[in-house]
Amino acid sequence: MSYKNLGRMIFAFYAVVALAVGGTITVCSSGCDYSSPKAAVFAAREGDVVEVMSGRYYDHLKIDKKIVLLGVDSGSGMPVLDATGYASPLTVSADGVVVEGLRLMNGGPGSAGILVLSSENVIRDNDASNNYVGIRLAGSNNSTVRGNVASGNLEYGIMLVGSIGNIVVDNLMTKNFIANAFDDGVNSWDDGLVGNRYGDFDEPGEGCADADLDGICDVGRPIPGGSNFDSFPLVG
């Protein structure tokens, strides 16, 4: 079984569990349950799935209950949460939240595209680019950050502070101004098969040689901030 299929199975498990105890709420410009993601999240009950259809939404979402927040490409691309240069577009403060398929952008100074303040969450297949920090976990334990893009941020791509037991894998971090990655805790930056792709370490000239052409750098990459190490960084 490939690691990508395993990741999909993990997400499917979380979604099935949520659906077993809750309902589905849809968000779109017209003809859905709500036109605002904030209103939908406020109305959701624990266990619900909030589906956000394609479109640009000028919201600052705060998720304080265990739900699935699922972006759906309904024909015009990934749905966008635009913070308009103020605060974080998405803050997760409840445990057990799943966030997938959203583009988070234009977070304000000191913010993150996705700010996670809780534990045992799944942050998967999102695009957290053009913020100050792309994805920031602060005091978050045992969460999974997989398959996301965090590029063009003014500070860090993916940043873990005071967090332990998390797995960060198969993410793309490029062109972040201070550093692509930072972690001062004890966390896993690979799953034993693959790690992440870093824009400053994905070519031979940057130290990422790939003699056996398996798509994995022949040497690992230290993660700034502590003693964490990605043993299987991905080739560009």
VOKOLFI-327507 format. One record per residue: residue number from 0; residue in one letter; x, y, z of N, C-alpha, C in turn. Coordinates in Angstrom, 1 decimal, decimal comma. Layout:
<recs>
REC  seq  type     n.x     n.y     n.z    ca.x    ca.y    ca.z     c.x     c.y     c.z
REC  NUM     A       X       Y       Z       X       Y       Z       X       Y       Z
...
</recs>
This chain:
<recs>
REC  seq  type     n.x     n.y     n.z    ca.x    ca.y    ca.z     c.x     c.y     c.z
REC    0     M     0,8    -1,2     0,0     0,0     0,0     0,0     0,9     1,2     0,0
REC    1     S     0,6     2,2    -0,9     1,4     3,4    -0,9     1,1     4,3     0,3
REC    2     Y     2,0     5,3     0,6     1,8     6,2     1,7     0,6     7,1     1,4
REC    3     K     0,4     7,5     0,1    -0,7     8,3    -0,3    -2,0     7,6    -0,1
REC    4     N    -2,1     6,4    -0,4    -3,4     5,6    -0,2    -3,6     5,5     1,3
REC    5     L    -2,5     5,3     2,1    -2,7     5,2     3,5    -3,2     6,5     4,1
REC    6     G    -2,7     7,6     3,6    -3,2     8,9     4,0    -4,7     9,1     3,7
REC    7     R    -5,1     8,7     2,5    -6,5     8,8     2,2    -7,4     7,9     3,1
REC    8     M    -6,9     6,7     3,4    -7,6     5,9     4,3    -7,8     6,5     5,7
REC    9     I    -6,7     7,1     6,1    -6,8     7,8     7,5    -7,9     8,9     7,5
REC   10     F    -7,8     9,7     6,4    -8,8    10,8     6,3   -10,2    10,2     6,2
REC   11     A   -10,4     9,1     5,4   -11,7     8,5     5,2   -12,2     8,0     6,5
REC   12     F   -11,3     7,5     7,4   -11,7     7,0     8,7   -12,3     8,1     9,5
REC   13     Y   -11,6     9,2     9,6   -12,1    10,4    10,3   -13,4    10,9     9,8
REC   14     A   -13,5    10,9     8,5   -14,8    11,4     7,9   -15,9    10,5     8,2
REC   15     V   -15,7     9,2     8,1   -16,7     8,2     8,4   -17,2     8,3     9,8
REC   16     V   -16,2     8,5    10,7   -16,6     8,6    12,2   -17,4     9,8    12,4
REC   17     A   -17,0    10,9    11,7   -17,8    12,2    11,9   -19,2    12,0    11,3
REC   18     L   -19,3    11,4    10,1   -20,6    11,3     9,5   -21,5    10,3    10,3
REC   19     A   -20,9     9,4    11,0   -21,7     8,4    11,8   -22,4     9,1    13,0
REC   20     V   -21,9    10,3    13,4   -22,6    10,9    14,6   -23,1    12,3    14,2
REC   21     G   -22,9    12,8    13,0   -23,3    14,1    12,7   -23,9    14,2    11,2
REC   22     G   -24,2    15,4    10,9   -24,7    15,6     9,5   -23,8    16,4     8,7
REC   23     T   -24,2    16,9     7,5   -23,4    17,6     6,6   -24,1    19,0     6,3
REC   24     I   -23,3    20,0     6,5   -23,7    21,4     6,2   -22,9    21,9     5,0
REC   25     T   -23,6    22,5     4,1   -22,9    23,0     2,9   -22,8    24,6     2,8
REC   26     V   -21,7    25,1     2,3   -21,5    26,5     2,1   -21,2    26,8     0,7
REC   27     C   -22,0    27,8     0,1   -21,7    28,3    -1,2   -22,3    29,7    -1,4
REC   28     S   -22,1    30,3    -2,5   -22,7    31,7    -2,7   -24,2    31,7    -2,7
REC   29     S   -24,8    30,6    -3,2   -26,3    30,6    -3,2   -26,7    29,1    -3,4
REC   30     G   -27,9    28,8    -2,8   -28,5    27,5    -2,9   -28,0    26,5    -2,0
REC   31     C   -27,1    26,9    -1,0   -26,6    25,9     0,0   -27,2    26,3     1,4
REC   32     D   -26,8    25,6     2,4   -27,3    25,8     3,7   -26,9    27,2     4,2
REC   33     Y   -25,7    27,6     3,9   -25,2    28,9     4,3   -24,3    29,5     3,2
REC   34     S   -24,2    30,8     3,2   -23,3    31,5     2,3   -22,0    31,9     3,0
REC   35     S   -21,9    31,7     4,3   -20,8    32,1     5,1   -20,2    30,9     5,8
REC   36     P   -18,9    30,6     5,6   -18,3    29,6     6,4   -18,4    29,8     7,9
REC   37     K   -18,3    31,1     8,3   -18,4    31,4     9,8   -19,7    31,0    10,3
REC   38     A   -20,8    31,3     9,6   -22,1    31,0    10,0   -22,3    29,5    10,1
REC   39     A   -21,8    28,8     9,1   -21,9    27,3     9,1   -21,2    26,7    10,2
REC   40     V   -20,0    27,1    10,5   -19,2    26,6    11,7   -19,9    26,9    13,0
REC   41     F   -20,5    28,1    13,1   -21,2    28,4    14,3   -22,4    27,5    14,5
REC   42     A   -23,1    27,2    13,4   -24,3    26,4    13,5   -24,0    24,9    13,7
REC   43     A   -22,8    24,5    13,3   -22,5    23,1    13,3   -22,5    22,5    14,7
REC   44     R   -22,8    21,3    14,8   -22,7    20,5    16,1   -21,5    19,6    16,0
REC   45     E   -21,1    19,2    17,1   -19,9    18,3    17,2   -20,2    17,0    16,3
REC   46     G   -19,3    16,7    15,5   -19,4    15,5    14,6   -19,9    15,9    13,2
REC   47     D   -20,3    17,1    13,0   -20,8    17,5    11,7   -19,7    17,7    10,7
REC   48     V   -20,0    17,6     9,4   -19,1    17,9     8,3   -19,5    19,2     7,7
REC   49     V   -18,7    20,2     7,6   -19,0    21,5     7,0   -18,2    21,5     5,6
REC   50     E   -19,0    21,4     4,5   -18,4    21,4     3,2   -18,5    22,8     2,6
REC   51     V   -17,3    23,4     2,3   -17,2    24,7     1,7   -16,9    24,6     0,2
REC   52     M   -17,8    25,1    -0,6   -17,7    24,9    -2,1   -16,7    26,0    -2,6
REC   53     S   -16,3    25,9    -3,8   -15,4    26,9    -4,5   -16,0    28,3    -4,3
REC   54     G   -15,0    29,2    -4,1   -15,4    30,6    -4,0   -14,4    31,3    -3,1
REC   55     R   -14,4    32,6    -2,9   -13,6    33,4    -2,0   -14,4    33,9    -0,9
REC   56     Y   -14,0    33,6     0,3   -14,8    33,9     1,5   -13,9    34,8     2,4
REC   57     Y   -14,4    36,0     2,7   -13,6    36,9     3,6   -14,0    36,7     5,0
REC   58     D   -13,5    35,7     5,6   -13,8    35,2     7,0   -12,6    35,0     7,8
REC   59     H   -12,8    35,0     9,1   -11,8    34,5    10,1   -12,4    33,5    10,9
REC   60     L   -12,2    32,2    10,5   -12,9    31,1    11,2   -12,2    30,7    12,4
REC   61     K   -12,9    30,4    13,5   -12,4    29,8    14,7   -13,2    28,5    15,0
REC   62     I   -12,5    27,4    15,0   -13,2    26,1    15,1   -13,0    25,7    16,6
REC   63     D   -14,1    25,7    17,4   -14,0    25,3    18,8   -14,8    24,1    19,1
REC   64     K   -15,1    23,3    18,1   -15,8    22,0    18,3   -15,3    21,0    17,3
REC   65     K   -15,5    19,8    17,7   -14,9    18,7    16,8   -15,8    18,5    15,6
REC   66     I   -15,3    19,0    14,5   -16,0    18,9    13,2   -15,0    18,6    12,1
REC   67     V   -15,5    18,2    10,9   -14,7    18,1     9,7   -15,0    19,4     8,9
REC   68     L   -13,9    20,1     8,5   -14,1    21,3     7,6   -13,5    20,9     6,3
REC   69     L   -14,3    20,7     5,3   -13,9    20,1     4,0   -14,1    21,1     2,9
REC   70     G   -13,0    21,5     2,2   -13,1    22,3     1,0   -13,4    21,5    -0,2
REC   71     V   -14,3    21,9    -1,0   -14,8    21,1    -2,2   -14,6    21,9    -3,4
REC   72     D   -13,8    21,5    -4,4   -13,7    22,1    -5,7   -15,0    21,8    -6,4
REC   73     S   -15,9    22,8    -6,5   -17,1    22,6    -7,2   -17,1    23,1    -8,6
REC   74     G   -15,9    23,3    -9,1   -15,8    23,7   -10,5   -14,9    24,9   -10,8
REC   75     S   -14,6    25,7    -9,8   -13,8    26,8   -10,0   -12,6    26,9    -9,1
REC   76     G   -12,1    25,7    -8,7   -10,9    25,7    -7,8   -11,2    25,5    -6,4
REC   77     M   -10,1    25,4    -5,6   -10,1    25,3    -4,2   -10,8    26,5    -3,5
REC   78     P   -11,7    26,3    -2,6   -12,3    27,4    -1,9   -11,2    28,2    -1,1
REC   79     V   -11,3    29,5    -1,0   -10,4    30,4    -0,4   -10,9    31,1     0,8
REC   80     L   -10,2    31,1     1,9   -10,5    31,9     3,0    -9,5    33,0     3,1
REC   81     D    -9,9    34,2     2,9    -9,1    35,4     2,7    -9,2    36,3     4,0
REC   82     A    -8,1    36,4     4,7    -8,2    37,2     6,0    -8,0    38,7     5,8
REC   83     T    -7,7    39,1     4,6    -7,6    40,5     4,2    -6,6    41,3     5,0
REC   84     G    -5,5    40,6     5,4    -4,4    41,2     6,1    -4,6    41,4     7,6
REC   85     Y    -5,6    40,7     8,1    -5,9    40,8     9,6    -6,1    39,4    10,2
REC   86     A    -5,3    39,2    11,3    -5,4    37,9    12,0    -5,3    36,7    11,1
REC   87     S    -5,7    35,5    11,7    -5,5    34,3    10,9    -6,8    33,9    10,2
REC   88     P    -6,7    33,4     9,0    -8,0    33,0     8,3    -8,6    31,8     9,0
REC   89     L    -7,8    30,9     9,7    -8,4    29,8    10,3    -7,6    29,5    11,6
REC   90     T    -8,4    29,4    12,7    -7,8    29,0    14,0    -8,6    27,8    14,5
REC   91     V    -7,8    26,7    14,9    -8,4    25,5    15,4    -8,1    25,4    16,9
REC   92     S    -9,1    25,4    17,7    -8,9    25,4    19,2    -9,5    24,2    19,8
REC   93     A   -10,3    23,3    19,1   -10,9    22,1    19,6   -10,0    20,9    19,2
REC   94     D   -10,0    19,9    20,0    -9,3    18,6    19,7   -10,1    17,8    18,6
REC   95     G    -9,4    17,0    17,8   -10,0    16,1    16,9   -10,7    16,7    15,7
REC   96     V   -10,2    17,9    15,3   -10,7    18,6    14,1   -10,0    18,1    12,9
REC   97     V   -10,7    17,9    11,7   -10,1    17,6    10,4   -10,4    18,8     9,5
REC   98     V    -9,3    19,3     8,9    -9,3    20,4     7,9    -8,7    19,9     6,6
REC   99     E    -9,4    20,0     5,5    -8,9    19,5     4,3    -9,4    20,4     3,1
REC  100     G    -8,5    20,6     2,1    -9,0    21,2     0,8    -9,2    22,6     0,8
REC  101     L    -8,6    23,4     1,7    -8,9    24,9     1,7    -7,6    25,7     1,3
REC  102     R    -7,8    26,8     0,7    -6,7    27,8     0,6    -6,8    28,9     1,6
REC  103     L    -5,8    29,1     2,4    -5,9    30,1     3,5    -4,8    31,1     3,1
REC  104     M    -5,2    32,4     3,1    -4,3    33,4     2,6    -4,5    34,8     3,3
REC  105     N    -3,5    35,6     3,2    -3,6    37,0     3,6    -3,8    37,2     5,1
REC  106     G    -3,2    36,3     5,9    -3,2    36,4     7,3    -2,4    37,7     7,7
REC  107     G    -2,8    38,3     8,8    -2,1    39,5     9,3    -0,8    39,3    10,0
REC  108     P    -0,2    40,4    10,5     1,1    40,2    11,2     1,0    39,3    12,4
REC  109     G     1,9    38,4    12,6     2,0    37,5    13,7     1,0    36,4    13,6
REC  110     S     0,3    36,2    12,5    -0,7    35,2    12,4    -0,2    34,0    11,5
REC  111     A    -1,1    33,1    11,3    -0,8    31,9    10,4    -2,0    31,7     9,6
REC  112     G    -1,7    31,1     8,4    -2,8    30,7     7,5    -3,7    29,7     8,3
REC  113     I    -3,1    28,7     8,9    -3,8    27,8     9,8    -3,1    27,8    11,1
REC  114     L    -3,8    28,2    12,2    -3,2    28,3    13,5    -3,9    27,2    14,3
REC  115     V    -3,1    26,2    14,8    -3,6    25,1    15,5    -3,2    25,2    17,0
REC  116     L    -4,2    25,3    17,9    -3,9    25,5    19,3    -4,4    24,3    20,1
REC  117     S    -4,7    23,2    19,5    -5,3    22,0    20,1    -4,6    20,8    19,6
REC  118     S    -5,1    19,6    20,0    -4,4    18,4    19,8    -5,3    17,3    19,0
REC  119     E    -4,6    16,3    18,4    -5,2    15,2    17,7    -6,0    15,7    16,5
REC  120     N    -5,5    16,6    15,8    -6,2    17,1    14,6    -5,5    16,6    13,4
REC  121     V    -6,2    16,7    12,2    -5,7    16,3    10,9    -5,8    17,5    10,0
REC  122     I    -4,6    18,0     9,6    -4,6    19,2     8,7    -4,0    18,6     7,3
REC  123     R    -4,8    18,5     6,3    -4,5    17,7     5,2    -4,9    18,4     3,8
REC  124     D    -3,9    18,4     2,9    -4,2    18,9     1,5    -4,7    20,3     1,4
REC  125     N    -4,2    21,2     2,2    -4,5    22,6     2,2    -3,4    23,4     1,5
REC  126     D    -3,7    24,6     1,1    -2,7    25,6     0,6    -2,7    26,8     1,6
REC  127     A    -1,6    26,8     2,4    -1,5    27,9     3,4    -0,3    28,8     2,9
REC  128     S    -0,5    29,5     1,8     0,6    30,3     1,3     0,2    31,8     1,4
REC  129     N     1,2    32,7     1,3     1,0    34,1     1,3     0,3    34,6     2,7
REC  130     N     0,9    34,2     3,7     0,6    34,6     5,1     1,9    35,1     5,8
REC  131     Y     1,9    35,2     7,1     3,1    35,4     7,8     3,7    34,1     8,1
REC  132     V     3,0    33,2     8,7     3,4    31,8     8,8     2,3    31,0     8,1
REC  133     G     2,7    29,9     7,4     1,7    29,1     6,7     0,9    28,3     7,6
REC  134     I     1,5    27,3     8,3     0,8    26,5     9,3     1,6    26,5    10,6
REC  135     R     0,9    26,9    11,6     1,6    27,0    12,9     0,9    26,1    14,0
REC  136     L     1,6    25,2    14,6     1,1    24,4    15,7     1,7    25,0    17,0
REC  137     A     0,9    25,4    17,9     1,3    26,0    19,2     0,7    25,2    20,3
REC  138     G     1,4    24,4    21,1     0,9    23,6    22,1     0,0    22,5    21,6
REC  139     S     0,3    22,0    20,4    -0,5    21,0    19,8     0,2    19,7    19,9
REC  140     N    -0,5    18,6    20,3     0,2    17,3    20,4    -0,6    16,3    19,6
REC  141     N     0,1    15,3    19,0    -0,4    14,2    18,3    -1,4    14,6    17,2
REC  142     S    -1,0    15,6    16,5    -1,7    16,0    15,3    -1,0    15,5    14,0
REC  143     T    -1,6    15,5    12,9    -1,0    15,1    11,6    -1,2    16,3    10,6
REC  144     V     0,0    16,7    10,0     0,0    17,7     9,0     0,6    17,1     7,8
REC  145     R    -0,3    16,8     6,8     0,1    16,0     5,6    -0,4    16,6     4,3
REC  146     G     0,5    16,6     3,3     0,0    16,9     2,0    -0,3    18,4     1,7
REC  147     N     0,2    19,3     2,6    -0,2    20,7     2,4     0,9    21,5     1,7
REC  148     V     0,5    22,6     1,2     1,5    23,6     0,5     1,6    24,8     1,5
REC  149     A     2,8    25,2     1,8     3,0    26,4     2,6     4,2    27,2     1,9
REC  150     S     3,9    28,1     1,1     4,9    28,8     0,3     4,6    30,3     0,2
REC  151     G     5,7    31,0     0,1     5,6    32,5    -0,1     5,1    33,2     1,2
REC  152     N     5,4    32,6     2,3     5,0    33,2     3,6     6,1    34,1     4,1
REC  153     L     5,8    35,2     4,8     6,7    36,2     5,2     7,7    35,7     6,3
REC  154     E     7,3    34,7     7,0     8,1    34,2     8,1     8,5    32,7     7,8
REC  155     Y     7,6    31,8     8,3     7,9    30,4     8,1     6,8    29,7     7,3
REC  156     G     7,2    28,5     6,7     6,2    27,7     6,0     5,4    26,9     7,0
REC  157     I     6,0    25,9     7,7     5,4    25,2     8,8     6,2    25,3    10,0
REC  158     M     5,5    25,7    11,1     6,2    26,1    12,4     5,5    25,4    13,5
REC  159     L     6,3    24,6    14,3     5,8    24,0    15,5     6,5    24,6    16,7
REC  160     V     5,7    25,0    17,7     6,2    25,7    18,9     5,5    25,0    20,1
REC  161     G     6,3    24,5    21,0     5,8    23,9    22,2     4,9    22,7    22,0
REC  162     S     5,2    22,0    20,9     4,3    20,9    20,5     5,1    19,6    20,4
REC  163     I     4,4    18,4    20,8     5,1    17,1    20,7     4,2    16,1    20,1
REC  164     G     4,9    15,0    19,6     4,1    13,9    19,1     3,4    14,1    17,8
REC  165     N     3,7    15,1    17,1     3,0    15,4    15,8     3,8    14,7    14,7
REC  166     I     3,1    14,5    13,6     3,7    14,0    12,3     3,5    15,0    11,2
REC  167     V     4,6    15,4    10,6     4,6    16,4     9,5     5,2    15,7     8,3
REC  168     V     4,4    15,4     7,3     4,9    14,6     6,2     4,2    15,0     4,9
REC  169     D     5,0    14,9     3,8     4,5    15,0     2,4     4,0    16,4     2,2
REC  170     N     4,6    17,4     2,8     4,2    18,8     2,6     5,2    19,5     1,7
REC  171     L     4,8    20,5     1,0     5,7    21,3     0,2     5,9    22,7     0,8
REC  172     M     7,1    23,0     1,1     7,5    24,3     1,7     8,5    25,0     0,8
REC  173     T     8,2    26,1     0,2     9,1    26,8    -0,7     9,0    28,3    -0,5
REC  174     K    10,1    29,0    -0,7    10,1    30,5    -0,8     9,5    31,2     0,4
REC  175     N     9,7    30,6     1,6     9,3    31,3     2,8    10,4    32,1     3,3
REC  176     F    10,2    33,3     3,8    11,2    34,3     3,9    12,3    34,0     5,0
REC  177     I    11,9    33,6     6,2    12,8    33,3     7,2    13,3    31,9     7,1
REC  178     A    12,4    30,9     7,1    12,8    29,5     6,9    11,5    28,7     6,5
REC  179     N    11,8    27,6     5,8    10,7    26,8     5,4    10,1    26,0     6,5
REC  180     A    10,9    25,6     7,5    10,4    24,8     8,6    11,0    25,3     9,9
REC  181     F    10,3    25,1    11,0    10,8    25,4    12,4    10,1    24,5    13,4
REC  182     D    10,9    23,9    14,3    10,3    23,0    15,3    11,2    23,0    16,5
REC  183     D    10,6    23,4    17,7    11,4    23,4    18,9    11,0    22,3    19,8
REC  184     G    10,1    21,4    19,4     9,6    20,3    20,2    10,2    18,9    19,7
REC  185     V     9,5    17,9    20,0     9,9    16,5    19,6     8,8    16,0    18,7
REC  186     N     9,0    16,0    17,4     8,0    15,6    16,5     8,6    14,8    15,3
REC  187     S     7,8    14,2    14,5     8,3    13,4    13,3     8,1    14,2    12,0
REC  188     W     9,1    14,3    11,3     9,1    15,0    10,0     9,2    14,1     8,8
REC  189     D     9,0    12,8     9,1     8,9    11,8     8,0     8,1    10,6     8,7
REC  190     D     7,6     9,7     7,8     6,8     8,6     8,3     7,6     7,3     8,2
REC  191     G     8,9     7,4     8,0     9,7     6,2     7,8     9,8     5,8     6,3
REC  192     L     9,0     6,4     5,4     9,1     6,2     4,0     9,4     7,5     3,2
REC  193     V     8,7     8,5     3,5     8,9     9,8     2,9     8,8    10,9     3,9
REC  194     G     9,4    12,0     3,6     9,4    13,2     4,4     8,6    14,3     3,7
REC  195     N     9,3    15,5     3,6     8,7    16,7     3,0     9,6    17,2     2,0
REC  196     R     9,1    18,1     1,1     9,9    18,8     0,2    10,1    20,2     0,6
REC  197     Y    11,4    20,6     0,7    11,9    21,9     1,1    12,5    22,6    -0,1
REC  198     G    12,1    23,9    -0,4    12,6    24,6    -1,5    14,0    24,9    -1,5
REC  199     D    14,6    24,9    -0,2    16,0    25,1    -0,1    16,8    23,9     0,1
REC  200     F    16,2    22,7    -0,1    16,9    21,4     0,0    16,1    20,4    -0,8
REC  201     D    16,1    20,6    -2,2    15,4    19,7    -3,0    16,2    19,5    -4,4
REC  202     E    17,4    20,0    -4,4    18,2    19,9    -5,6    19,6    19,5    -5,2
REC  203     P    20,4    18,8    -6,1    21,8    18,4    -5,8    22,7    19,6    -5,3
REC  204     G    22,5    20,7    -5,9    23,3    21,9    -5,5    23,0    22,4    -4,1
REC  205     E    21,9    21,9    -3,5    21,5    22,3    -2,2    21,8    21,2    -1,2
REC  206     G    22,4    20,1    -1,6    22,7    19,0    -0,8    21,8    17,8    -1,0
REC  207     C    20,8    17,9    -1,8    19,8    16,8    -2,0    20,1    16,1    -3,3
REC  208     A    21,1    15,2    -3,2    21,4    14,3    -4,3    20,5    13,1    -4,3
REC  209     D    20,2    12,5    -5,4    19,3    11,3    -5,5    19,9    10,3    -6,4
REC  210     A    21,0     9,6    -6,0    21,7     8,7    -6,8    20,9     7,5    -7,3
REC  211     D    20,0     7,0    -6,5    19,2     5,9    -6,9    17,9     6,3    -7,6
REC  212     L    17,6     7,6    -7,8    16,5     8,1    -8,5    15,1     7,6    -7,9
REC  213     D    15,1     7,5    -6,6    13,8     7,1    -5,9    13,0     8,2    -5,5
REC  214     G    13,4     9,5    -5,8    12,6    10,6    -5,4    12,9    11,1    -4,0
REC  215     I    13,8    10,4    -3,3    14,1    10,8    -1,9    15,6    11,2    -1,9
REC  216     C    15,9    12,3    -1,2    17,3    12,7    -1,0    18,1    11,7    -0,4
REC  217     D    19,4    11,5    -0,8    20,2    10,5    -0,2    20,6    10,7     1,2
REC  218     V    20,5    12,0     1,7    20,8    12,3     3,0    19,6    13,1     3,6
REC  219     G    19,5    13,1     4,9    18,4    13,8     5,6    18,6    15,2     5,8
REC  220     R    17,6    15,9     6,4    17,7    17,3     6,6    17,4    17,7     8,0
REC  221     P    18,2    18,4     8,7    17,9    18,9    10,1    16,8    19,9    10,0
REC  222     I    15,9    19,9    11,0    14,8    20,9    11,0    15,2    22,0    12,0
REC  223     P    15,3    23,3    11,6    15,7    24,3    12,5    14,8    24,4    13,7
REC  224     G    15,5    24,8    14,8    14,7    25,1    16,1    15,0    24,1    17,2
REC  225     G    15,5    22,9    16,8    15,7    21,9    17,8    16,5    20,7    17,2
REC  226     S    16,2    19,5    17,7    16,9    18,3    17,2    16,2    17,5    16,3
REC  227     N    15,1    17,9    15,7    14,3    17,1    14,8    15,0    17,0    13,5
REC  228     F    14,7    15,9    12,7    15,4    15,5    11,5    14,4    14,8    10,6
REC  229     D    14,4    15,3     9,3    13,7    14,6     8,3    14,6    13,7     7,6
REC  230     S    14,4    12,4     7,8    15,3    11,4     7,2    15,0    11,1     5,7
REC  231     F    13,9    11,5     5,2    13,5    11,2     3,8    13,0    12,4     3,1
REC  232     P    13,7    13,5     3,0    13,2    14,7     2,3    13,1    14,4     0,8
REC  233     L    12,1    15,0     0,2    11,7    14,8    -1,2    12,5    15,6    -2,2
REC  234     V    12,8    15,0    -3,3    13,5    15,7    -4,4    12,5    16,6    -5,1
REC  235     G    13,0    17,8    -5,6    12,2    18,7    -6,4    11,9    18,1    -7,7
</recs>
